[in-house]
Amino acid sequence: MKPHEFWQGFVARDEPPPYQDRYPAALPDGRILELPIRALPDGSGGIASLILTQASFEVEAALADILAARIGRDRPDIVVGMPTLGLALARAVAARLGHRRYVALGTSRKFWYDADLSVPLSSITSPDATKRLYLDPRMLPLLNGRVALIDDVISTGRSICAGLDLLEKAGVTPVALGAAMLQTRRWRDALAGQGIDLVPHHALSTPRLSRGSGGWHPDETGSDAPPL
């Protein structure tokens, strides 16, 4: 498969390890989405990658359908989306829940923003970036009810915790967290450190991978994500 051909459709078969260049991530209905495997820069292993903005509309819709069905159980009044890749997913989930709108967090400060409604932001894909996460103060009246916070992928937990920190500044504790994919279990410690005992709703879960005989193998030390 060529690099631009990933995330474009589903297959019916599940390949056993060792994996060469792709990981077969299973949806609840058994469909398989093949994800490219990327070696971590520090050499500690590999992860299966999902970039929703490069996915086909079919794949994006399928993941949004699953996530909306699961987050809907928590009856959120408003969906908040994490930038940048989580915004399209949050919008799609909100629409499926029958909401008229959603709240988009951002990394670009507008001149009317309040610096007190911002926090530092980094992620596994841009760990050295110096960005801040902002909430438009005009959106505060929309956050009075039950809030769900959505990102595209939750991996180390740094991004989702930044979202939680920002909502805390607004006096909000979400009733639900969500993502298209949980990537490894490293996010668990980050959420525990925030005092959050929610398991994020998700459509896919993928383990940390280690190089071994014949290719990539799921890490057997318990770093894989919990069952769907």
HULINQUI-V552077 format. One record per pair of residues at least 24 apart in sequence whose C-alpha atoms are under 7 Angstrom apart, sorted by the first residue. I is the first residue (numbers start at 0). J is the second residue. Records with the same first field share a line. If there is no record, write none. Layout:
# HULINQUI-V552077
I=J ; J
This chain:
# HULINQUI-V552077
5=33 ; 34 ; 35
6=32 ; 33 ; 34 ; 54 ; 55 ; 58
7=54 ; 55 ; 58
8=32 ; 58
16=216
17=213 ; 214 ; 215 ; 216
18=214 ; 215 ; 216
19=214 ; 215
22=47
24=203 ; 204 ; 205
25=203
26=202 ; 203
44=207 ; 208 ; 209 ; 210
45=207 ; 208 ; 209
46=207 ; 208
47=205
51=84
52=84
62=179 ; 202
63=88 ; 91 ; 92
65=202
66=92 ; 179 ; 200 ; 201 ; 202
67=92 ; 95 ; 96
69=200
70=175 ; 200
71=96
73=174 ; 175
75=145 ; 146 ; 147
76=144 ; 145 ; 146
77=101 ; 145 ; 146 ; 147
78=102 ; 146 ; 147 ; 148
79=103 ; 147 ; 148 ; 149
80=104 ; 148 ; 149 ; 150
81=149 ; 150 ; 162
84=151
85=149 ; 150 ; 151
88=151
89=149
104=132 ; 133 ; 134
105=132 ; 133 ; 134
106=130 ; 131 ; 132 ; 133
108=133
112=136
116=165 ; 168
117=165
118=161 ; 165
119=161
120=158 ; 161
121=157 ; 158
122=157 ; 158
123=155
145=173 ; 174
146=173 ; 174 ; 175
147=173 ; 174 ; 175 ; 176
148=173 ; 175 ; 176 ; 177
149=176 ; 177 ; 178
150=177 ; 178
151=178 ; 179 ; 180
152=178 ; 179 ; 180 ; 181 ; 182
153=178 ; 180 ; 181 ; 182 ; 186
154=181 ; 182 ; 183 ; 185 ; 186
155=185 ; 186
156=185 ; 186 ; 189 ; 190
157=189
160=190
175=199
176=200
177=201
179=203
180=204
181=205 ; 224
182=206 ; 224
183=207 ; 222 ; 223 ; 224
184=222 ; 223 ; 224
